Amino acid sequence: MSEDESKGFVVKDRRRFDAEGNVRPADDEPADGQGPDWRPPEEVQARQAEAKVDEPPPAPSPPPPPEASGEGSIGFSELVMSVATTALAYLGREPGAGEVVVPGQVNLRMAAQNIDILGMLQAKTRNNLSKDEEDLLNSVLYELRTLYLETARSLPRTPPAG
């Protein structure tokens, strides 16, 4: 038994270049460059042609992502209206019902937080919105801030805990 076999594995140097940078033939490859997998070019081309016939058609490409105005997507206006609707609910107003105040449903702290989110959105998107988007955000913020003040003034004040 040789020393290599007693270790259980054999290390073979498979690098294509020797220490001087010259190309060297591999141990299992004949010196003429035609290894065990070598085929004449005509045979390779014939096999490739056969493989193309047997291949299934390519899978269809995935559908393009929905555009900003497409179904199932949300645009800037929808985002503004969503946060505004949440603020209205915290102000005790039912969206679309006008001036109806739902008793016991007012949460000024959460309403202020949603109004502040819209204010932050306004500051962060300054000079990057279309005219329509800017007008929508300005009018929504004006209306919500006005409703917030009206709601805060109309609530009974509780005396401080003493």
C-alpha positions, 0 to 999 in steps of 0.5 A: 500500500502506498503512502497516498492510499493509506491516508484515504484520499489523494490530492491532485494538482489540477491547475492548468499552469505550472509555476513558470506560467506554462500550460501543462497537460492534465494527468488524465488528458492526452498531450494533444489536448483531446481529453476523454470528453472531446468530440469533433466539431461536427458531432458537437453541432449535431448534438446541439441541434438535437438538444434544441429540438427536444427542449421545451419552449421557453417559459412565458415571461412574468407579467410586468409590475402594475403601474402606479395607476393600475388596479391593486396599486396605491399612488400618492393620492391614495396614501394621503386619503388613507391617512386623512381618513384615519385622522378623521376617524380619530377626530370622531368624524365618519368619512363622507358623513360631513360634520357628524361627530361620533361620541366617545370616538375622539382620540386627539393624540392619534388624530394629531399623529396622523395629521403630523404624518401628513405634514411630514410627508408634505415637507419631505416631498416639497418640490417633488409633487405634481400640481394636483398632488400638492393641491390635494395635500395642502387642502387635506392638511388645512381641513384636518387642522381646522377640524382638529381645532374645532374638535379640541375646543368642543370637548369638555375639559376635565379638571387636572387631577389634584 
